[in-house]
């Protein structure tokens, strides 16, 4: 019964925030440092930074329904359980998720994060074989993840996710990762590749793969209808071929439906745009305006942009 009451409270907050035109979710960067060396990101080059121990007051300023803890690599913060506890104390009606490369995660640490209030953990994945080690610059990473991830649902997480980046070199594994997730008893979410952090466009789809890509999306949608493994919305998946063909997808709700928070406490519309306002000066009616940018199709953008119709409600259920 408690689970259903919590879901009802979260749903009520979602509609309250939408009605009040407040952000529904935030992406909270607790650090920009990272122990991986991905060639599509430059966060790992960060050597020094200012961070905050208690993000509770900052999160409460927005009072979102969904809070996703990101980095860099968030598990580089040794006090991460306390950070989560402080957030949950400040905003009791909230759903906490985290995206990690997983290299520093183990079963014990995952249990500590769950006990602190984390309810969803996502592992960012490039390949489902040892090529993932080279892609992330962490030897033995794929073996570690393949042994760890199947054990995590037993802790009690609402969702353990593989967060799959669709790239040229691993496109042929895009459906296989959904099948693997099903075998492991976890979920998969998809996101589109972006070169905005490092201007590395080598991972975009080739012309041959672009031609076949809509058929792959149809396969994913068919798989999703038969299984509960794929958590990405139909809308987000269906729009992906348009993005990879460099068609303009308008209507980005960055800064309005979700906000990016830096480790120092600055609010940004999204991870790729500059800071706009320090957290204590934020005003949800004035601080952000509608975005004209069409340069990404990240999951945080596309899912926030997904029409909240009966089809999407059924997907949530």
C-alpha positions in Angstrom: 0.0 0.0 0.0 2.9 2.4 0.8 4.3 2.1 -2.7 1.0 3.1 -4.2 0.6 6.0 -1.9 4.1 7.2 -2.8 3.3 6.9 -6.5 0.1 8.9 -6.0 2.1 11.6 -4.3 4.7 11.8 -7.0 1.9 11.9 -9.7 0.2 14.7 -7.8 3.5 16.7 -7.6 4.1 16.1 -11.3 0.8 17.7 -12.3 1.1 20.4 -9.7 4.5 21.5 -11.1 3.2 21.3 -14.7 0.2 23.4 -13.7 2.4 26.0 -11.9 4.8 25.9 -14.8 7.6 24.7 -12.6 10.3 22.3 -13.6 9.3 18.7 -13.0 12.8 17.3 -12.8 16.4 18.3 -12.3 19.8 16.8 -13.3 22.1 17.4 -10.4 25.8 17.3 -11.2 27.5 16.5 -7.8 30.9 16.6 -9.5 32.5 17.1 -12.9 35.4 14.9 -12.1 35.4 11.5 -13.7 37.6 8.4 -13.6 36.7 7.5 -17.2 38.3 9.1 -20.3 35.4 9.0 -22.8 36.3 10.6 -26.1 32.9 12.3 -26.4 33.2 14.2 -23.1 35.7 16.5 -21.5 34.4 16.5 -17.9 37.2 14.0 -17.0 39.8 16.8 -17.6 38.5 18.6 -14.5 41.2 18.7 -11.9 39.8 21.2 -9.3 36.3 22.2 -8.5 34.0 23.6 -5.8 31.3 21.3 -4.6 28.6 21.4 -2.0 28.0 18.9 0.8 24.3 19.6 1.2 22.3 20.1 -2.0 19.0 19.9 0.0 18.3 23.7 0.0 19.2 24.0 -3.7 16.9 21.1 -4.7 14.1 22.5 -2.5 14.3 25.8 -4.4 12.8 24.0 -7.4 10.9 21.3 -5.5 10.9 18.9 -8.4 9.3 15.5 -8.6 12.3 13.8 -10.2 16.0 14.2 -9.3 18.7 12.6 -11.3 22.2 12.6 -9.8 24.9 12.8 -12.4 28.5 13.8 -12.9 31.2 13.4 -14.0 31.2 10.2 -12.0 29.0 10.8 -9.0 30.5 7.9 -7.0 33.7 9.9 -6.7 31.9 11.8 -4.0 32.7 9.8 -0.8 29.7 11.3 1.0 27.2 10.4 -1.7 24.8 8.6 0.7 24.7 11.7 2.9 24.0 13.9 -0.2 21.1 11.7 -1.1 19.8 11.7 2.5 19.9 15.5 2.6 18.0 15.8 -0.7 15.3 13.3 0.5 15.0 15.2 3.8 14.6 18.5 2.0 12.2 17.2 -0.6 10.4 14.1 0.8 8.1 13.7 -2.1 10.7 13.1 -4.8 12.1 10.2 -6.9 15.9 9.9 -6.9 17.8 8.3 -9.7 21.5 8.2 -10.6 23.6 7.7 -13.7 27.0 6.2 -13.2 29.7 4.4 -15.2 29.6 1.8 -12.5 33.3 1.2 -12.1 33.2 2.3 -8.4 30.0 0.6 -7.6 29.6 -2.7 -5.7 26.7 -4.5 -4.1 27.4 -3.0 -0.6 27.6 0.6 -1.9 24.5 0.1 -4.0 22.6 -1.0 -0.8 23.9 2.1 1.1 22.6 4.3 -1.7 19.2 2.5 -1.7 18.9 2.9 2.1 19.7 6.6 1.7 16.8 7.1 -0.7 18.0 6.2 -4.2 15.4 4.4 -6.2 16.8 4.0 -9.7 20.4 3.5 -10.9 21.4 3.6 -14.5 24.7 2.4 -16.0 26.0 4.2 -19.0 26.9 1.6 -21.6 28.7 1.9 -25.0 29.2 -1.8 -25.8 28.1 -5.1 -24.3 31.6 -6.7 -24.6 35.2 -5.8 -23.7 35.2 -2.9 -26.2 33.4 -1.0 -23.5 36.7 -1.0 -21.4 38.6 0.8 -24.2 35.7 3.2 -24.8 35.6 4.3 -21.2 39.4 3.9 -20.5 38.8 1.6 -17.6 40.3 -1.9 -17.9 38.0 -4.7 -16.7 34.9 -2.5 -16.6 32.6 -4.7 -18.7 33.4 -7.8 -16.7 32.8 -5.9 -13.5 29.4 -4.6 -14.8 28.3 -7.9 -16.2 28.9 -9.6 -12.8 27.5 -6.7 -10.7 24.4 -5.5 -12.5 22.3 -8.7 -12.4 22.7 -8.8 -8.6 21.3 -5.3 -8.0 17.5 -5.8 -8.5 17.5 -7.9 -5.3 18.4 -4.8 -3.3 14.9 -3.4 -4.0 15.5 -0.7 -6.6 12.4 0.3 -8.6 14.6 0.1 -11.7 18.1 -0.9 -12.6 18.9 0.5 -16.1 21.4 0.1 -18.9 21.6 3.5 -20.4 22.6 2.8 -24.0 24.1 5.5 -26.3 23.3 4.8 -29.9 26.6 5.0 -31.9 27.9 3.9 -35.2 30.3 1.3 -33.9 27.8 -0.5 -31.6 24.6 0.0 -33.6 24.4 -3.8 -34.2 24.2 -4.3 -30.5 21.3 -1.9 -29.9 18.6 -4.5 -29.9 20.9 -7.1 -28.2 21.3 -4.8 -25.2 17.5 -5.0 -24.7 17.6 -8.7 -24.8 20.6 -8.8 -22.4 18.7 -6.5 -20.0 15.7 -8.9 -20.1 18.0 -11.8 -19.3 19.5 -9.9 -16.4 16.1 -8.8 -15.0 16.9 -5.1 -15.5 15.8 -2.4 -17.9 17.3 -0.4 -20.8 16.9 3.2 -21.8 18.2 4.7 -25.0 19.8 8.1 -25.7 21.2 9.7 -28.8 24.8 10.4 -29.3 26.0 14.1 -29.1 29.3 15.7 -29.9 28.5 18.9 -28.0 31.0 18.4 -25.2 34.0 17.4 -27.2 33.1 18.1 -30.9 33.8 14.5 -31.8 31.4 13.6 -34.6 33.0 10.2 -35.4 30.3 8.3 -33.6 27.3 9.5 -35.6 25.6 7.0 -37.9 27.0 6.4 -41.4 24.8 6.7 -44.4 24.3 3.0 -44.7 23.2 2.7 -41.0 21.0 5.8 -41.3 19.1 4.0 -44.0 18.5 0.9 -41.9 18.0 2.9 -38.6 14.1 3.3 -38.9 13.8 -0.4 -39.2 15.8 -0.9 -36.1 13.6 1.5 -34.2 10.6 -0.5 -35.4 12.2 -3.7 -34.0 12.8 -1.9 -30.6 9.2 -0.8 -30.5 8.0 -4.3 -31.3 10.3 -5.7 -28.5 9.0 -3.1 -26.1 5.4 -4.1 -26.8 6.2 -7.7 -25.8 8.5 -7.0 -22.9 8.7 -4.4 -20.1 12.5 -4.1 -20.6 12.6 -0.9 -22.7 11.8 2.2 -20.7 12.2 4.8 -23.3 9.0 6.3 -24.6 7.7 5.5 -28.1 7.8 9.2 -28.9 11.5 9.5 -28.0 12.4 6.4 -30.0 10.3 7.4 -33.0 12.0 10.8 -33.2 15.5 9.4 -33.2 15.9 8.8 -37.0 14.9 12.5 -37.5 17.7 13.6 -35.2 20.4 11.4 -36.7 19.4 12.8 -40.2 20.0 16.3 -38.7 16.4 17.3 -39.0 15.3 20.1 -36.7 13.3 19.0 -33.7 11.9 22.1 -32.1 10.2 22.6 -28.7 13.1 21.9 -26.3 11.7 22.5 -22.8 15.2 22.8 -21.1 15.0 25.2 -18.2 11.2 25.0 -18.1 10.4 21.3 -17.5 13.9 20.4 -16.2 17.0 22.3 -15.0 20.6 21.3 -14.9 22.4 22.1 -11.6 26.2 22.4 -11.5 28.4 21.2 -8.6 28.7 24.8 -7.4 25.0 25.5 -7.4 24.5 27.3 -10.7 21.3 26.6 -12.6 21.6 25.9 -16.4 18.9 25.1 -18.9 20.8 21.9 -19.8 24.2 20.4 -19.6 25.4 22.0 -22.8 24.3 25.6 -22.2 26.0 28.1 -19.9 24.9 28.9 -16.3 22.1 31.4 -16.1 21.4 32.1 -12.4 22.8 31.0 -9.0 20.4 28.8 -7.1 19.4 31.3 -4.4 18.4 33.9 -7.1 16.3 31.4 -9.1 12.7 32.4 -10.0 10.7 29.8 -11.9 8.6 32.5 -13.6 11.5 34.6 -14.8 14.9 32.8 -14.9 14.5 30.7 -18.0 12.9 31.3 -21.4 11.9 28.9 -24.2 14.9 27.4 -26.0 15.4 27.5 -29.7 18.2 24.9 -29.7 17.9 21.8 -31.7 21.4 20.3 -31.3 20.7 17.3 -29.1 18.2 14.5 -28.6 19.3 13.5 -25.1 16.9 11.3 -23.1 16.4 14.1 -20.5 15.2 16.4 -23.3 13.2 13.9 -25.4 11.4 12.4 -22.4 10.5 15.8 -21.0 9.2 16.7 -24.5 7.1 13.5 -24.8 3.4 14.5 -24.9 1.7 13.5 -21.7 -1.2 11.6 -23.3 -3.0 8.4 -22.4 -0.4 6.4 -24.3 2.5 7.9 -22.2 0.5 7.3 -19.0 0.1 3.6 -20.0 3.8 3.5 -20.6 4.4 4.8 -17.0 2.0 2.2 -15.6 
